[in-house]
Amino acid sequence: MSMRSALAFLRIFSALLALGCAVPAAAQSPQPSARVVLVDKDNDGGYRTTTNRSYTGVRDRVIKARMLERLRDFLSPVRLPRSIGLLAAECDGGDDASPFYHSGYRTITVCYQFIVLVETITDKMMAAIKKDPKAYPFPITREEFLWGLIGGVLLHESGHALFDVLDVPVFGREEDAADQISILVALHLRPQLAEAAVKSYAYFWHTVPDPDSGVKNGKMNEDFADEHGTGSQRLYNGLCLGYGHSPAVFGKFVSAGWLPQARAKGCAQEYARLESAFVRTVLPFIDTKKMAEVQAVDWLAANYGPAQPATAVTVRNTPPPAATARSDAPPGGQGPVGRGTP
């Protein structure tokens, strides 16, 4: 496949894959039974029951929206060497619990608390925009912001899952790589959705204060040791990729001062490097027939797809000693997609 054909191919599949730089296809042997599946328990369809009654309503809303089914089908064109499981649950960590990928179980868990948190953040954002529209100069609807934030986090966690399952060697921080692949996928949605996704990402991080710098009480601020970038860094990185991909669409963020001119000059190259890595390494894992089917789906439709039975996924029953849960859960200073409590 020529580079021109590969780039055209990337743009055709619109709302597909959230995934990072995989190793070449020759290094992997996809298994026919390996796929993204819902992890059923006691016939709950992957949606675990809650112990806290305050989350019963959000569980009902998540089931009605068929959130797990959407993510499963969205990722279905990826040819996997090992299965990835999906479930929704009331997570440990209290009200700030956030979606996470667990490499031991090979599962992505959507936390009910996270949905409540994002709904609250969305209401606050809409109120802030109404109060001071000049602070957020480019319009965004409530649904665009809400689903942009939820979708961005789920794509981010899907990136972690694919890095693991495809044995992806990642240079630098994996959290940065997961952010980048999430933005890359969003940019290849339909234009309106792509702009809304990048806009919601930027508006959210604009509200998250960066940690204080310098030494306090003779000790460096350990917030900077976090594996996630600061809110400002993540805002600029996302806008840079958007501008590098579509300067005509996202140039207004440069003109408005949201993306500094000095950074904007190199964004086309930054985006080109990311796209080239995707084309060279992820595309070989894509089933083109399934891709075409997925491309025609309205992923944000209120009513999504026919009901399908949950499947018991073959994953590890117990994690190995070194397994970790890759989470963006907010301990103290962490927000729903990484650093910063809204």
N, C-alpha and C positions, 0 to 999 in steps of 0.2 A: 504494500500500500504506500503510495507516494505521500509526502508530507501534506500536499494540498488536499488529497483525498481524505487523509486522516483528519485534518482540521474541519473539512466539510462534514465528515462523519460525526465529529464531536458536536457540531452545532445542530445536527439533525436530531440527536437524541434528547434534546431539551431536558426535561425534568428527570434525568436518570441519575444515577450513582453519586454517592457521596464518598468519594474514596480517594485515597492518597496514592502515593507512588509505589505501585506493586512491583514485585520482581518480574522478569520476563516470563512469558507464558510457558516457555520450555522448561522452566524450573518447577512448575506446578502440574499436578495431575488431578484435575477436578473429578470428584466422585459423582456418579449419577444421582445418588441419594442425598448429596450435600446441597443444602439450600437454606434460605432464610425462612424460619418457621415460628409459629406461636407455640410457646411452652405451656401446654395445658396441665392443670392440676385439679383433680376432682371436678372435671367438666366445667371449669370456669372460663374456658376459651382464651386463657392467657391473662385474663383480668382478675387479679387476686382480690378476694374480699378484704374489707377494711375492719380494723378493730376500733378505730376512732370514727364515731358517727358523723363527725363534721366533714369527713371525706367521702361519705356515701354518695352525695350529690355529684361530686366531681368524677367519681368512678362511673356513675351513670352517664355523664356527659361524654367521657372518653369512650365508653362503649358505643354510645349513639353515633359519635363521630367516626367510629371504626379506625381509631388512630393506629393501632398495631397492624391492622390489615393494610392500611395505606402504606406504612413503612415497609412491610413485607413485600408488597407488590412493587413498590418503587425500586427496591433492591433486587427484585427477582431476575433481571437479565444478567447478573453477575454469576459467572461460573465459579463456584467455590470448591476448594479442596476439602473443607470441613464445614459443617453446618453452623449457623449463627441463630441463636434463639432470641425471641422477643417476649417480654412480659411487662405488665403494668402492675404496680403494687404500692402500698403504703410503706415507704422506706424508713430505715433508721436515719437519725439525724434531725428529727423534729420538723418544724415548719419550713426550714431552709433546704431540705433534702432535694437533690437534683438528679436527673438522669445520669446513668453511668454504664460503662462497659466493664464486665468482669472477665478477664482473660482465662481464669480457671474454669469457669462454667461456660465460657464463650456465649454470653448473653448480654443483651442490651435491656436495661430496666428503665421504664418510664415511671417516675414517682408521681403519685397523685398530688403530693404537696407542691411539686414544681408547677403543675397546671394552675393551682390556686395562686401561687406566687406570680406567675406570668400574667394572670388575669388582673391581679392587683397592680402590677407594674404598668400594665396597659391602661388601666383606668387613670393612674397617676400621670402617665404620659399624655393622654388625651386632655386631661385637665390643664397640664402645663402648656400644651400647645395652644389651647383655647385662651389661656390667660396671657401668654406672651408669644404670639405667632411669629414675631420677628426672630425669636431665639431658635425657632425651627422653621426655616423659610420655605421648605419644600413639602407640600401637602402629603399626608398619609392618613388612611382611614384606620379605624379601630381594628377591623378584621385583618388588614394588611400588616399592621404592627404586631398583633397577637400571633398570627400564623407565621409571620416572618421570624419572630423570636423562637417560637416552638420549633419550627422547621429547621432553623439554624442550629439549635442545640442537638436535635436528633441527627442531623447530617454530621455534625461534629463527632458525636458518639459513634456513628456508623463508620466514620473515618478511623477511629481507634480500633473498631472491630476488624476492619479490613487490613489495617496495618498488621494486626496480630495473625489473623487467619491466613493471609497471603504471605506471611513472613516478610513484610516490607521493611527494608533497611531505611531508617529515617535519619537524615542529617539534621543536627540541631534538636531543638525541643519538639517533642511529639505534639504538644499542645498547639504550638504554632502551625505545624503541618496539618493538624486536624482543622484548625481555623481556616487555613488556606484552601483546603479541599472543599470545605463547606461553602465558601464564597465562590469558588470556581463552578461548582454545580449550580448554585443559585443564579449565576450569570448566564446560564444556558437554559433557564426557564423562558417562558414567553416574556417579551420585553416588559410588560407591565408588572409581572410578578418578580422579575429579576430586579427591577428598580426598587420595588417595594421591599424586597429582601435586604438589599444593601442599605437602603434608607433606614429600615428598622434596626439593623445592626449598628449603624452609626449613631442613631438617636439614642439607643439604649446606652452605649458606651459613653456618650456625651454626658450622661447623668451620673456616671460612676466616678467618684473622686479618686485621684491617684494617691498612693501612700506618701506620707511625709518623707522627705529625703534627709540625709545627714545622720549624725551620731546623736543618740539620746542616752543619757546616763552612762556614757562610755561604751555604748553598744550600738552596732549598726542596725538599721531597721530591717528585720528579717522578712518583711513583706517582699523585699526585692529578691529573696531566695526562692520565692514561689516558682513553680514550673510554668505558671501562666504569665502572660505579659500583663502590663498595666492596662487600665481602661483606655488611656490615650493611645498607647501603642496598638491596641487591637482596633480602635477606631481608624487610625491612620492606615494600618495595613489593609483593612477591608476596603476603604475608599480608594486606596492606591490600586488595588487589583481591579476594582470597578472602573476606575478612570483608565487604567491601562487597557482594559478590554473594550470599553465604549466611551471614548473621550467626549463624543457628542452628547451623550446622555448624562455623564457624571462630571463634565467640565464645570457645571454650575457650582459644584462643591468646591472647586478650586477658586472660582471667581468670588464665592462667598467667604473664602478664608477658612473653610473647614479642612481642606487639604493644602498644606503649604506648597508654594511654587517649587521650592528646592526639592521636595520629595516627588512632586508630580512629574518632574522632568524625566525621572527614571522609571516611571510606572509601566510604560509600555514594555520595557525590557523585563521588568519583574513578572508581569503577566505572561509574556512570551515564554519565559523559562518554566513557569508553572504549567502552562498549557502543553509545552513540549514534553515535559516529564509525564503528564497524564497520557498523552497520545502514544508515547513510546512504551509505557508500562502498564496502564490500566486497560486500554482498548482491547488488547489481546484476550482479556478475560470476559468480554462482553458477548452475549448471545444476540446477534443482530436481529433475528426474527422476533425474539421477545422484546428487544429494544423498540422495534417499530410498534408493537402493541402498546407498550408503556407510554410511548410518545404521544399517543392519541388520548390519553386519559386526562380528565380535568381533576387534578389532585386536590383542589380546594373546594370541590363541589360539596354542597350541604349533604346530599345523599350519595354515598359512595358504595358502589358495587353490590353484588349479591352476597348473602351470607355464605361463608365457607367454614367447614369444621376446623377447629384448631388441631394441630398435629403435634404429637409428642416428639420433640426433637431429641436426637441422640447427642447429648453433650456429656461432659464429664460430670459424674455425680458428686465428686468431691474435688476441690481445687488442689493442685499440687502446692507444696509448701511455699514456693516462690511466687505463686499467682497473686496478682493484685487487682483491685477494682479500679479501673480508670474512671475517675469521677470528677465532675465539675461541681460537686456539692459544696455549698458555701460554709466552711468552718470559719467563723469569725469574719474574715475579710473577703470571702468568696461569694461571687454572685452566681446566677443561674447558668451562665456560660463562662464561668471562670472567676477571675478576681473582681471583687467589688460587691458590696451589699447595697442594693438599690435603696 
